[in-house]
Amino acid sequence: MRNTKTTNRRQFLASTMATIGLPALESFAGNMKPTAKPKTFVAVGSFFGWYRKEFYPKEVGKNYTIPKIIAPIADHRDDFTIFSGLDHRAKNGHVGWVNFLCGKNLGDYSLDQKIADQIGQKSRFPSLQLAVGGVENEGGSIGGKTSFTKQKIPLPMMRRPSVLYSQLFVSASDKKRAEYILRSGKSSLDYVLDDAKHLQRNVSEADRNKLEEYFYSIRSVEKRLNQKIASVDDVIAQTDYRLPDSGSDPISSSMMMKAAPLMYDLMALAIQAEAAPVMSLMLNGLGAVFTIDGIALKVGYHSLSHHGNKPEMIRDLLKIECELMKHFNNFLTDLKEKKDAQGNPLLDSTVVLLGTGMGDASRHANDNLPALVAGGGFDHGSHLSLDRDDYLLGDLYITLMNKMGVKANSFSNASRSLNEVFV
């Protein structure tokens, strides 16, 4: 939404319908200078990985031939970089998906949360964890998770587009009820914290350590509540975007191809509104049998990922992965078309990581993890094939953190960064 006339911001917002931070507008930008560093980080991961032979170009550098999985985003080739040869040196196994943002050890402090803890604390949503193509208990207690706090606590993922929409666009009539619920929750936390502090004086040292971890969690929740309470009186904005009136959310595995475009649309709106500086999206799918271009595949996604190098299985697996990449292409296009207050594409100020924790699902191998970075002001357009003996995927993550303004010189078992080869 753009407004080129001089406008009083609060008057303009007073009559609108939905509560969400308004996108930065040129009319209100004044003498603001362009942002020197990216403002938003997005991580998109595929639970079953990407078929590497059609993800990695055969040539290195800028003049590479576009492989089949990358073809749907070919129009953006100057806006992304492909990385091969990187991984976390993690153990093999399907649960290794979790290593995607965590590094070598399952459930460690994840990349997205490291960034959110540094840049997201003043935002309405410090981070959003999203998923499509599965229900909450699928994938195991840890295998279906993506993001973990500093205390190694897995964060729940939002799987319903309608819930994300309602979180971003709350009706004005709900504001008083939301404030009451938030303040009541804070009062309850105050009571629990006082009670726990009294208990701490009468327990063993081991229990005191457990209580200290509990206090930290309580304080984190309290901090988030305070942020939400502070945003209750935020100005009200409006969006013309509406979810399809289908009567139900596409949350089942078989509905992933319908859910993903909706999530990408809402993520782009959240970026434009500066509602959440950090977001992650898990592409699951599990055993769903998809229909691609009107033709139902004969085998489910999970089974196809265990293709055993059978040509017909690989052919159908590539149909799924190319379809997922088409959705990703629309997301990149949306970020290029939407502009910030200075008229620059949102992709310029957004770092987008596309990857996985699964190197070869057919063998449950977690080496040589496919990775792609788009946007964020990097010098893109290349395929960087890196020596596994020199670099880890965590080195790329260090560079991404640095780009986001987060001071870091290590991530998991990595300590070198790619600052010299990826700028």
GUKEGU-895359 format. One record per residue (C-alpha): x, y, z; chain. Coordinates in nm, 4 decimals. Example, Ala and Ser with C-alpha at 12.3 -4.5 7.8 and 13.67 -1.06 7.14 Angstrom:
residues 2
east; north; up; ch
1.2300; -0.4500; 0.7800; A
1.3670; -0.1060; 0.7140; A
***
This chain:
residues 423
east; north; up; ch
0.0000; 0.0000; 0.0000; A
0.1411; 0.3363; -0.1049; A
0.0264; 0.6913; -0.0314; A
0.2062; 0.9808; -0.1989; A
0.0114; 1.2610; -0.0294; A
0.1036; 1.4250; 0.2977; A
-0.1035; 1.2430; 0.5541; A
-0.1468; 1.2365; 0.9302; A
-0.0622; 0.8761; 1.0086; A
-0.2953; 0.8283; 1.3034; A
-0.5874; 0.9929; 1.1238; A
-0.5257; 0.7704; 0.8258; A
-0.5230; 0.4576; 1.0409; A
-0.8143; 0.5467; 1.2670; A
-1.0821; 0.4164; 1.0319; A
-0.9180; 0.0940; 0.9195; A
-1.0146; -0.2579; 1.0180; A
-0.7284; -0.4890; 1.1085; A
-0.4605; -0.4691; 1.3715; A
-0.1125; -0.5177; 1.2326; A
0.1928; -0.2986; 1.2062; A
0.1460; -0.0843; 0.8943; A
0.4003; -0.1256; 0.6129; A
0.6583; 0.1520; 0.6029; A
0.5099; 0.4187; 0.3734; A
0.6892; 0.6766; 0.1610; A
0.4561; 0.9501; 0.2908; A
0.5738; 0.8884; 0.6451; A
0.9368; 0.8120; 0.5663; A
1.0582; 1.1704; 0.5989; A
1.4341; 1.1826; 0.5857; A
1.4885; 0.8204; 0.6776; A
1.8043; 0.6730; 0.5303; A
1.8036; 0.3328; 0.3591; A
1.8655; 0.0429; 0.5969; A
2.2321; -0.0563; 0.5969; A
2.1608; -0.4176; 0.6914; A
1.8745; -0.6591; 0.6216; A
1.5777; -0.6375; 0.8574; A
1.4158; -0.9773; 0.8057; A
1.5390; -1.3376; 0.8062; A
1.3378; -1.6246; 0.6570; A
1.4343; -1.9933; 0.6645; A
1.2497; -2.2453; 0.4456; A
1.3344; -2.6127; 0.4897; A
1.2219; -2.9334; 0.3191; A
1.1778; -3.2269; 0.5568; A
1.2714; -3.4792; 0.2859; A
1.5531; -3.2712; 0.1403; A
1.6116; -3.1882; -0.2266; A
1.7308; -3.4287; -0.4959; A
2.0894; -3.3127; -0.5166; A
2.1686; -3.4154; -0.8752; A
1.9012; -3.1732; -0.9993; A
1.9575; -2.9076; -0.7329; A
2.3301; -2.8503; -0.7803; A
2.4548; -2.7074; -1.1120; A
2.7314; -2.9053; -1.2789; A
2.9344; -2.5867; -1.3307; A
3.0771; -2.3618; -1.0590; A
3.0584; -1.9834; -1.0689; A
2.8118; -1.7513; -1.2412; A
2.7833; -1.9152; -1.5837; A
2.6210; -2.2363; -1.4706; A
2.3476; -2.4294; -1.6498; A
2.0203; -2.4181; -1.4561; A
1.9356; -2.7643; -1.3131; A
1.5790; -2.8951; -1.3129; A
1.4825; -2.8111; -0.9523; A
1.6250; -2.4589; -0.9826; A
1.4492; -2.3948; -1.3167; A
1.1268; -2.2601; -1.1556; A
1.3253; -1.9756; -0.9952; A
1.5529; -1.9130; -1.2946; A
1.4117; -1.5630; -1.3469; A
1.5696; -1.4691; -1.0122; A
1.9131; -1.6227; -1.0728; A
2.0846; -1.2881; -1.0056; A
1.9104; -1.2741; -0.6669; A
2.0281; -1.6033; -0.5175; A
2.3392; -1.8134; -0.4592; A
2.3546; -2.1945; -0.4555; A
2.5895; -2.3700; -0.2114; A
2.7177; -2.7260; -0.2389; A
2.9609; -2.9216; -0.0237; A
2.8323; -2.7925; 0.3123; A
2.6862; -2.9852; 0.6056; A
2.6963; -2.9995; 0.9865; A
2.8944; -3.3259; 1.0242; A
2.5816; -3.4570; 1.1943; A
2.4775; -3.8195; 1.2382; A
2.2771; -3.9846; 0.9630; A
1.9113; -4.0694; 1.0114; A
1.5717; -3.9173; 0.9373; A
1.5637; -3.7320; 1.2673; A
1.8642; -3.5444; 1.1277; A
1.6167; -3.3067; 0.9617; A
1.6297; -3.1145; 1.2915; A
1.9956; -3.0359; 1.2252; A
1.8847; -2.7944; 0.9495; A
1.8851; -2.4876; 1.1768; A
2.0448; -2.6439; 1.4863; A
2.3845; -2.7552; 1.3602; A
2.5596; -3.0750; 1.4603; A
2.3534; -3.1580; 1.7693; A
1.9812; -3.2249; 1.7635; A
1.7811; -2.9590; 1.9420; A
2.0608; -2.7073; 1.9948; A
1.9941; -2.3307; 1.9920; A
1.8703; -2.2816; 1.6359; A
1.9865; -2.0218; 1.3850; A
1.6501; -1.8477; 1.3604; A
1.6202; -1.8096; 1.7372; A
1.9757; -1.6796; 1.7714; A
1.8820; -1.4048; 1.5266; A
1.5389; -1.3439; 1.6808; A
1.6853; -1.3042; 2.0286; A
1.9107; -1.0279; 1.8977; A
1.6890; -0.8346; 1.6571; A
1.3314; -0.9371; 1.7329; A
1.2705; -0.8368; 2.0909; A
1.1030; -0.5062; 2.0079; A
0.8784; -0.6548; 1.7424; A
0.5208; -0.7662; 1.7883; A
0.6271; -1.1198; 1.6936; A
0.9992; -1.1770; 1.7622; A
0.9697; -1.4877; 1.5441; A
0.7086; -1.7008; 1.3719; A
0.7457; -2.0769; 1.3288; A
0.5290; -2.2152; 1.0486; A
0.4761; -2.5544; 0.8858; A
0.2722; -2.7079; 0.6055; A
0.1915; -3.0670; 0.5171; A
0.1383; -3.2484; 0.8470; A
-0.0255; -3.2498; 1.1868; A
0.1355; -3.1620; 1.5169; A
0.2245; -3.5122; 1.6404; A
0.3643; -3.6420; 1.3117; A
0.7385; -3.6736; 1.2737; A
0.8051; -3.7670; 1.6346; A
0.8536; -3.5580; 1.9466; A
1.1676; -3.3909; 1.8119; A
1.1839; -3.4989; 1.4468; A
0.8940; -3.2735; 1.3539; A
1.0474; -2.9612; 1.5050; A
1.2527; -2.6846; 1.3498; A
1.3273; -2.4088; 1.6028; A
1.4797; -2.4377; 1.9481; A
1.5438; -2.1791; 2.2197; A
1.8727; -2.1208; 2.3957; A
1.7481; -2.3638; 2.6613; A
1.6901; -2.6298; 2.3891; A
1.3135; -2.6007; 2.4159; A
1.1365; -2.6814; 2.0854; A
0.8990; -2.4093; 1.9722; A
0.5546; -2.5038; 1.8405; A
0.4836; -2.4474; 1.4730; A
0.1747; -2.2752; 1.3380; A
0.0143; -2.4974; 1.0755; A
-0.3169; -2.3254; 0.9998; A
-0.3059; -2.0324; 0.7546; A
-0.6247; -1.9001; 0.9144; A
-0.4550; -1.8839; 1.2555; A
-0.1592; -1.6942; 1.1132; A
-0.3984; -1.4596; 0.9330; A
-0.5951; -1.3942; 1.2535; A
-0.2719; -1.3345; 1.4451; A
-0.1596; -1.0743; 1.1925; A
-0.4992; -0.9167; 1.1251; A
-0.6959; -0.8940; 1.4496; A
-1.0293; -0.7147; 1.4240; A
-1.0668; -0.3905; 1.6199; A
-1.3549; -0.5398; 1.8205; A
-1.1174; -0.8005; 1.9628; A
-0.8656; -0.5506; 2.1030; A
-1.0209; -0.5096; 2.4493; A
-1.0692; -0.8833; 2.4911; A
-0.7089; -0.9473; 2.3836; A
-0.5779; -0.6887; 2.6316; A
-0.7799; -0.8470; 2.9155; A
-0.6458; -1.1934; 2.8360; A
-0.2882; -1.0673; 2.8115; A
-0.2994; -0.8751; 3.1364; A
-0.4643; -1.1666; 3.3158; A
-0.1894; -1.3932; 3.1921; A
0.0779; -1.1579; 3.3222; A
-0.0888; -1.1452; 3.6643; A
-0.0888; -1.5259; 3.6765; A
0.2805; -1.5342; 3.5900; A
0.3570; -1.2877; 3.8700; A
0.1811; -1.5191; 4.1170; A
0.3590; -1.8318; 3.9906; A
0.6977; -1.6604; 4.0011; A
0.6507; -1.5423; 4.3597; A
0.5435; -1.8908; 4.4660; A
0.8416; -2.0533; 4.2939; A
1.0872; -1.8105; 4.4527; A
0.9526; -1.9034; 4.7955; A
0.9929; -2.2727; 4.7104; A
1.3528; -2.2195; 4.5943; A
1.4667; -2.1462; 4.9499; A
1.3603; -2.4900; 5.0719; A
1.4904; -2.7339; 4.8106; A
1.8176; -2.9033; 4.7168; A
2.0855; -2.7439; 4.4995; A
1.9864; -2.9634; 4.2043; A
1.6268; -2.8526; 4.2390; A
1.7361; -2.4912; 4.2695; A
1.9147; -2.5258; 3.9341; A
1.5973; -2.6684; 3.7806; A
1.3981; -2.3803; 3.9268; A
1.6458; -2.1310; 3.7844; A
1.5813; -2.2756; 3.4371; A
1.2111; -2.2472; 3.5131; A
1.2550; -1.8826; 3.6162; A
1.4293; -1.8123; 3.2880; A
1.1387; -1.9614; 3.0941; A
0.8875; -1.7620; 3.3017; A
1.0804; -1.4411; 3.2458; A
1.0895; -1.5122; 2.8703; A
0.7129; -1.5603; 2.8621; A
0.6634; -1.2487; 3.0728; A
0.8809; -1.0520; 2.8310; A
0.6726; -1.1681; 2.5363; A
0.3514; -1.0813; 2.7206; A
0.4805; -0.7326; 2.7952; A
0.5622; -0.6889; 2.4258; A
0.2117; -0.7945; 2.3270; A
0.0514; -0.5718; 2.5908; A
0.2564; -0.2790; 2.4614; A
0.1250; -0.3472; 2.1104; A
-0.2426; -0.3538; 2.2129; A
-0.2733; 0.0191; 2.1444; A
-0.0872; 0.0014; 1.8151; A
-0.2413; 0.1828; 1.5227; A
-0.4797; -0.0145; 1.3067; A
-0.4028; -0.1075; 0.9473; A
-0.5994; -0.2732; 0.6705; A
-0.5271; -0.5467; 0.4199; A
-0.7134; -0.6379; 0.1031; A
-0.5740; -0.9916; 0.1172; A
-0.8290; -1.2611; 0.2000; A
-0.7823; -1.6320; 0.2500; A
-0.9827; -1.8606; 0.0189; A
-1.3258; -1.9328; 0.1633; A
-1.2828; -2.3071; 0.1640; A
-1.4474; -2.3779; 0.4988; A
-1.1406; -2.5458; 0.6468; A
-0.7660; -2.5042; 0.6686; A
-0.5435; -2.7114; 0.4356; A
-0.3486; -2.8663; 0.7231; A
-0.3369; -3.2327; 0.6206; A
-0.0320; -3.3741; 0.4461; A
-0.2218; -3.4156; 0.1207; A
-0.3140; -3.0439; 0.1222; A
0.0442; -2.9172; 0.1426; A
0.0429; -2.7877; -0.2158; A
-0.2538; -2.5655; -0.1277; A
-0.1224; -2.4597; 0.2134; A
0.2271; -2.3544; 0.1039; A
0.1181; -2.0698; -0.1303; A
-0.1080; -1.9303; 0.1446; A
0.1735; -1.9359; 0.3995; A
0.4098; -1.7653; 0.1551; A
0.1491; -1.4951; 0.0865; A
0.1053; -1.4293; 0.4573; A
0.4805; -1.4305; 0.5188; A
0.5267; -1.1639; 0.2506; A
0.2543; -0.9524; 0.4121; A
0.4193; -0.9938; 0.7532; A
0.7514; -0.8782; 0.6062; A
0.5891; -0.5794; 0.4399; A
0.4199; -0.4866; 0.7673; A
0.7440; -0.5408; 0.9661; A
0.5408; -0.7633; 1.1997; A
0.8012; -1.0386; 1.2451; A
1.1744; -1.0024; 1.1710; A
1.2346; -1.3793; 1.1794; A
1.0253; -1.6588; 1.0265; A
1.0762; -2.0269; 0.9526; A
0.8671; -2.2530; 0.7298; A
0.8863; -2.6316; 0.7326; A
0.7751; -2.8164; 0.4161; A
0.6672; -3.1585; 0.5353; A
0.4278; -3.3659; 0.3258; A
0.5012; -3.6978; 0.4937; A
0.3312; -3.9852; 0.3082; A
0.0885; -3.7760; 0.1038; A
0.0108; -3.8737; -0.2563; A
0.0017; -3.5478; -0.4506; A
-0.1717; -3.4489; -0.7713; A
0.0609; -3.2427; -0.9916; A
-0.0725; -3.0639; -1.3011; A
-0.3972; -3.2587; -1.2710; A
-0.2278; -3.5990; -1.2615; A
-0.2227; -3.8034; -0.9392; A
0.1139; -3.9572; -0.8595; A
0.1154; -4.3303; -0.7910; A
0.3376; -4.3190; -0.4827; A
0.3468; -4.0999; -0.1714; A
0.6071; -3.8292; -0.1084; A
0.7837; -4.0239; 0.1664; A
0.8155; -4.3351; -0.0485; A
0.9411; -4.1304; -0.3435; A
1.2119; -3.9798; -0.1247; A
1.3344; -4.3405; -0.0803; A
1.3675; -4.3740; -0.4560; A
1.6547; -4.6225; -0.4577; A
1.7781; -4.4548; -0.7800; A
1.4795; -4.5921; -0.9747; A
1.4174; -4.3551; -1.2685; A
1.0373; -4.3563; -1.2420; A
1.0553; -4.2777; -0.8668; A
1.3046; -3.9958; -0.9225; A
1.0855; -3.8574; -1.2028; A
0.7844; -3.8243; -0.9702; A
0.9955; -3.6963; -0.6808; A
1.1218; -3.4189; -0.9083; A
0.7628; -3.3276; -0.9970; A
0.6961; -3.2635; -0.6276; A
1.0161; -3.0719; -0.5663; A
0.9707; -2.8569; -0.8771; A
0.6156; -2.7765; -0.7660; A
0.7455; -2.6701; -0.4243; A
1.0053; -2.4555; -0.5984; A
0.7303; -2.2869; -0.8023; A
0.5720; -2.1754; -0.4755; A
0.9093; -2.0474; -0.3598; A
0.9472; -1.8597; -0.6880; A
0.6170; -1.6796; -0.6273; A
0.7418; -1.5807; -0.2824; A
1.0611; -1.4311; -0.4245; A
0.8595; -1.2496; -0.6918; A
0.6279; -1.1095; -0.4247; A
0.9230; -0.9803; -0.2221; A
1.0690; -0.8144; -0.5319; A
0.7408; -0.6479; -0.6249; A
0.6553; -0.5230; -0.2761; A
0.8511; -0.2078; -0.1833; A
0.9737; -0.0521; 0.1405; A
0.9487; 0.3170; 0.2380; A
1.2407; 0.4076; 0.0134; A
1.0887; 0.2289; -0.2862; A
1.3347; -0.0621; -0.2678; A
1.2224; -0.4243; -0.3117; A
1.1604; -0.6070; 0.0160; A
1.3943; -0.8806; -0.1065; A
1.6838; -0.6354; -0.0736; A
1.6291; -0.6169; 0.3021; A
1.5302; -0.9821; 0.3526; A
1.7720; -1.2742; 0.3821; A
1.6012; -1.5932; 0.2625; A
1.7614; -1.9309; 0.3349; A
1.6268; -2.2367; 0.1520; A
1.7682; -2.5688; 0.2628; A
1.7215; -2.8895; 0.4581; A
1.8715; -3.1136; 0.7222; A
1.8482; -3.4152; 0.4909; A
2.1213; -3.4621; 0.2312; A
1.9908; -3.7801; 0.0684; A
1.6589; -3.9070; 0.2044; A
1.6929; -4.2293; 0.0073; A
1.9909; -4.3240; 0.2249; A
1.8995; -4.1097; 0.5302; A
2.2369; -3.9424; 0.4767; A
2.2954; -3.5964; 0.6187; A
2.6062; -3.4922; 0.4299; A
2.6358; -3.2286; 0.1537; A
2.3115; -3.0488; 0.2413; A
2.1515; -2.8473; -0.0426; A
2.1410; -2.4773; 0.0462; A
2.0403; -2.1588; -0.1316; A
2.0432; -1.7982; -0.0086; A
1.8388; -1.5239; -0.1752; A
1.8166; -1.1483; -0.1199; A
1.9718; -0.9575; 0.1678; A
2.2087; -0.7457; -0.0399; A
2.4612; -1.0217; -0.1131; A
2.6515; -1.0479; -0.4418; A
2.4421; -1.3257; -0.5956; A
2.4222; -1.5197; -0.9189; A
2.6744; -1.7957; -0.8489; A
2.7050; -2.1601; -0.7599; A
2.9639; -2.1845; -0.4811; A
3.1035; -2.5365; -0.4466; A
3.2999; -2.5453; -0.1219; A
3.5512; -2.7943; 0.0085; A
3.3983; -3.0046; 0.2842; A
3.7360; -3.0195; 0.4586; A
3.7470; -2.6393; 0.4845; A
3.3896; -2.5252; 0.5478; A
3.0771; -2.6297; 0.7349; A
2.7182; -2.5244; 0.6802; A
2.7518; -2.3442; 1.0122; A
3.0121; -2.1187; 0.8493; A
2.7419; -1.9967; 0.6117; A
2.5148; -1.9398; 0.9114; A
2.7802; -1.7247; 1.0789; A
2.7903; -1.5074; 0.7672; A
2.4097; -1.4827; 0.7620; A
2.4056; -1.3783; 1.1286; A
2.6720; -1.1166; 1.0642; A
2.4697; -0.9851; 0.7697; A
2.1678; -0.9501; 0.9995; A
2.3736; -0.7423; 1.2413; A
2.4243; -1.0259; 1.4903; A
2.7786; -1.0460; 1.6231; A
2.8881; -1.4079; 1.6011; A
3.2096; -1.5924; 1.5261; A
3.0839; -1.9465; 1.5778; A
2.7800; -2.1649; 1.5214; A
2.7626; -2.5191; 1.6550; A
3.0903; -2.6822; 1.5403; A
3.1737; -2.4066; 1.2865; A
3.3994; -2.1091; 1.3534; A
3.5292; -1.9817; 1.0199; A
3.2381; -1.8091; 0.8367; A
3.2113; -1.7537; 0.4617; A
3.2678; -1.3793; 0.4866; A
3.5650; -1.4016; 0.2496; A
3.3846; -1.5874; -0.0289; A
3.0229; -1.4690; 0.0102; A
2.9672; -1.0963; 0.0531; A
***
